[in-house]
Amino acid sequence: MSESSTRTRLAGRWQRAGVALAAATTFLVGGAYVHANAATAQGDAAVAPAGTTVSTAAVSDVVTAANTFLNTLSTSQKSKVLLSFTEANATAWSNLPCGSSCRVGIQFSTLSSTQLAAAKAVVQAATGTGSGTGYDQVTKILAADDVLGQSAGGYGSGNYYLAFLGTPSTSGTWQLHFGGHHLAVNLTYKNGAVEGTTPYFVGVEPTSWTSNGTTYAPLSGMRNAMLAMLAGLSSSQLSQAKLSTSYSDVLLGPGKDGQFPTTKQGLAVSGLSSTQQALVLAAITPWAKVADDATSASVLATYQSQLAGTYISYSGSSSLSSQGDYVRIDGPGVWIEFVCQNGVVYSGVHYHTIYRDHTTDYGGEFSF
């Protein structure tokens, strides 16, 4: 996709359920998110929320970065990276530090410094540019694993794997498949557009740490957005949102593809005030920003158009601070879970979260 495939859309106001949000966005037309439930016939109304910075990064940039990385590899190394886009390969991810026994691709620890830099450049080109989201969050999750590795064996940023399922191209269908302990990035491309941004699993232990005077908390933005959403509810609304089931982990983690509950539970967003609905959309935002900025803006516009069919719920307490505290957002497309678990290596809690889409997990290429 070339620079000529972009155009600038300027919008004075972004309106939904009475909430006016100023927006001015450069929108990547050719690389916009392909979603089965995306609003049609809205024209230039489907723009990003105020404050969202949308880049003109194209899928071609990801393909270029992928080919640059491949050119640094030997023939045997390429055979580990270039794999078939099959259901078995696409679903081979985990939240555990289980290495190649549960993942496909080439291991970071086997790469030279030049190769590693080129591999990371692929992930950077494909993910968002925000602070605390996208590539910034990815790098901090890897750093958290290095911190964890100082106290326990089997952890570390070298134990992450990168694969291209299918051949990177602006004309075919393929997936960027990247992850390790507490991280799974699955971005699917088709004919030069992003076809799917999920599943995206992310977790962290320790939840925060300080290095050289700087404190890192990779999931604080996600947790704080969920806290704000729940804090915006009345006591009566919180009662309606409360689930009777207890959760020790996310419901739709690895190996749970396509197993969405048939009935939505909790509190209907359609009955919330415009301010409360804005908090729900803000809670979705950190997860949607895993993809490049233009795609993320399009994804958010889709989820914003589906708020009337979205439900929010929680279990445990709404403070998200203790084992079993859990919160969920479930819409026609979006599915997000955030849960607190007891620490495995460190005392206190650690976080797991999963972001899926009812129709576009793995680009919607498989039937589960």
N, C-alpha and C positions, 0 to 999 in steps of 0.2 A: 504494500500500500504506500503510495507516494504522498508528498505534502499536498498535492493537488486534490487529494481525497478528503481534505478537511475544509470546514467553513466555520465562520464565527456567528454564533447566535447571541444576540443581546436581548435580555428580558428585564423589564423594569420591576416586575413583581412576580413572585412564585406563589400561587394561591392554592390552599387546600383546606377545606373545612373551616373557612374563615380565618386561616392563618396566612398573613401576607409575608412572604420571605423574599427580600431583595436578592436578585441573582444576576450575574453577568458571566457567561461561561463560553469558553471555546469548546465546541462539541465535535468529537471525532465521528463523522457520519458513517464512514465505512467500517470503523472498528467498534460501533455501538453494540452493546450487549444484545444478543439474540435470545429472546425469552418468549416462550409459548403464551404467557399470560400478559405480555407487555401491552400497555394501552396503545390503541391505534387511533388515528384520526384526532390526535391531540396537537399535532403539528409542533410549533415552537413552544408550546406550553410545557413540554416535558424537559425541564431544565433542572440543574442542580440546585440544592439548597444554598442559601447565602453562606459565604465563607468557604465553600468547596472550591478548591483550585483544580481546574481540569487542564491537564497537559495535552499536547498534540502528539504524544508518543503513539506510534502506530504499531500494529502487529508486526510489520516489517522490521521494526527495531528489535523485537524479540527474536525473529528469525535470523537477523544479522548477527545478533549476539550468540545465538545457538550455533550458527555455522562457524563463528570465530572460535568458540570453545571446541567444537569438533575438530577444527584444524590443528589444535594443539595436541590431539590424542593419537596414540598408536592404533593400529588396526585392531588389536585385541581389546584395547580400552573402548574403542567405538562400539564393539560388539556388546559391551555391557551397558552402553548408554542408549543406543538405537534399538528399540524393542518394538514389538507389534502392539498396536492399540487394541488389546483384548480385554475382556472383562476381568480375567484373572490378574493381568498386570495392573490394570487401573485400580483395582480394589486392594492391591497389596500394600497397605499402609497400616500403621499402628501408633498408639500413644506410648508404647513401651520401647526401651532401649534394646530392641531385639535384633538390630542389625540386618544382615542379609537373609536371615531366616524368616523375616516377615516383610521384606521390602525388595524392590528391584532397583537396578541402576548401579552407578559407580560410586564407591565410597570416597568421601572427601579426604580421608586420611591417606589415600593411595595417590593423590594428585600432587604434582609439583607446585611450587608457589605460583608459577605462571598459569598453570592449568586451573588451580583453585581460584585465582583472581578472575579468570575467564568464566568459570562456572558460576561464581557469585554475580558476575555481570549479567548473566542470563536471568537469574532470579530478580535482580534489581530492575531490569528492563520490563519485566512482566508484572511487577507489583507496584503498589501505590507509593507516592512520595511524601505522605504525611508524617508528622511527628507522632510516634507511638502507634502507628498503624503501618500496613504495607511492609515495605522492605525494612524500615526502621524497626518494626516489631519483630520481624524474622531474625534480624541480626542479634537482637537482644535475647531472643529465645535460645539461639545458639550460645550466646555468652552465658546464659543461665545454666546451660548444660555443662559448660566448662567450670563454673562455680561448683556445681553439683559433683563434678568429677574430682574435685579436690578433696571431697569427703567420702566418696564411694566409687567403686570400680564400675566400668561399663558405660559411663556417661562421658560426654564431651562432644564438641562441635565436629570432630573428625568422624564421628559415627552417624553422619548424615549422608543421604544418597540422592543422586540426581539422575533422572532418565527422561528421554524423549520417547513417548509412545506414539509411533508413527513418525514420519519424516517432517521436521520443521519446515513449514512452507506457508505461503500466503494463498495457496489454492486448494490444499487438501485438508484432511481432518487429522489432528494430532493433539497430544496432551503434554504439557509440562508437568512432570511428576517429581515432587521434591519433598523430602522430609526426614525425620528421625524421631528420637524421643521427644514427645510433647509438641510435635509439629507435623502436619501433612498439608501440603499445598497441591491442589489439583486444578489446573487451569486448562480448559479445553478450547481449541481453536478450530474454526471451519471456514474455508474460503476467505481467509484474511480477516475474520471477525472473531471476537470472543464469544464462544457458544455456551460456556458455563464456567463459573468461578468457584464451584463447590464440588466435593466436600472440602471444608477447611477446618482442620482440628488444630487447636492450640492450647497449651497448658504451660504451667510454670512452677518450678520449685528450685530455690526459694522464691517466694512471691516478690521479695525485694532484697537488694543488697547494695552495699556501698563499695566503690572502687576508686581509688585516687581522688577522694573527696566528692565524687558524683554518685548519687543514689539512683538505682535503676529499679523500675517496677513495670515490667512489660505489659501486664494485663490490667493496670490501674485504670486506663481509659475505658476499657470494656466494663469493668466492675463498677466504676463510678457512674457510667451511663445507665446501667441497670438500676443502681441505687437511686438515682434521680428519678427514673421512671416510677419505681415503687413508692418513693417518698411523695410523689405528686398525687397519689391516690388517697381518697378518704378512707376512713375505717370501714365503712360499708363496702366500698369497692375492693379493699384488701380482702375482706371476708369472701367476696365473690370470686376473687382471683386465687384463693388458697386451694391447693390440691390436697386430697386425702392420702395420696401415695407419697411415700418417702423415697428419696433418691440418694444413692451412695456414689453414683457416677452419672455421666450423661446417658440418655436413653439410646441415642442413635450414633454411638461411637463406631469404631472399626468393626467390620463384619456385620453391621446392621443396616446395610444398604436397602433402601426401599421400604423399610419397616415403619413408616409414619403411622401414627394412630389414625384410625378411621374417623374418629370424632374429635373435634377441637374442644379443648377444655379451658376453663378459667373465665376471664372477664373480656367481653367483647369490646374492642376498641371503638366500634361504631357508636357506643353510648357515652364515650368520653368527651370532655370539652376540647376545644381546639388547642388549648395550651397542653392538656394531657396527651393529645394525639401527637403534638410536636415532640413531646418527651419520648414517646414510643419510637418515632422516626429517628430521633437522636440516639436512642439506645441501639438501633439497628446499624447505625452508620459505621462504628469502628470495625465491624465484621465485613461489611460491604467493601470497605477500603483495602481489602487484601489485593484486589486487582488494580490494574493501571488506573490512573485518575479519571480518564474519560469513561472507561467501562464502569467504574464505581459510581459515577454521577448518573449514568443511565440506569444501573441497577437500582439505585436509591429512588429515582423517579418512578420506576415500576412498582417498587414496594410502597411508595407513597400513594400511588393510585389504587393500591389494594388494601389500604388500612381498614376500610369498612368491613372486610372479611377476615381481619386479623384478630387473634386472641392473645392475651398475656396471662401468665399464671406463675405461681411460686409454691415452694414447699419449704418446710423448716421455718426459719425466721427471715424477715425481709432485710436484715442487716448484712447478709452475705459475709459472715465472719466466722461461722462455725461449721463443723462437719455436718453435711446434709442440707445446708442452705442451698437452695436451687431456684433458678428462675428460667422461664421459657417464653419465647415469642413464636407464635405459629400462625402463619398467614397462608393465602393461596399459593404463594411462592416461598417466602422466607420461612426458615426454621432455625432458631438459635436456642441453645441451652448453655447455661453457665452454672457450675456446681462447685461447692467447697468440699474438699476432702482433707482428712488428716494427713499431715506430712509423712513422707516415707523415710527421708533422710534427715530432714530438719523438723524441729518441733513446730507446732502450730498447724496452719492449714496450707494446702496448695490448691491451685485452680485447674479445672478442666473446662473446656468449652468446645462446642461443635457448631459450625454453620453449614447448613445444607439448603437445598432448594427442592421443593416438591417435584419440579418438572425438569430442572436442568443440572442435576448432579451428573458429573462426568459428561456434560454437554447433552444430556438426554439420549446418549448413544446406546444405552443398555436398558433392558426391561428386567426389573427385579420382582 
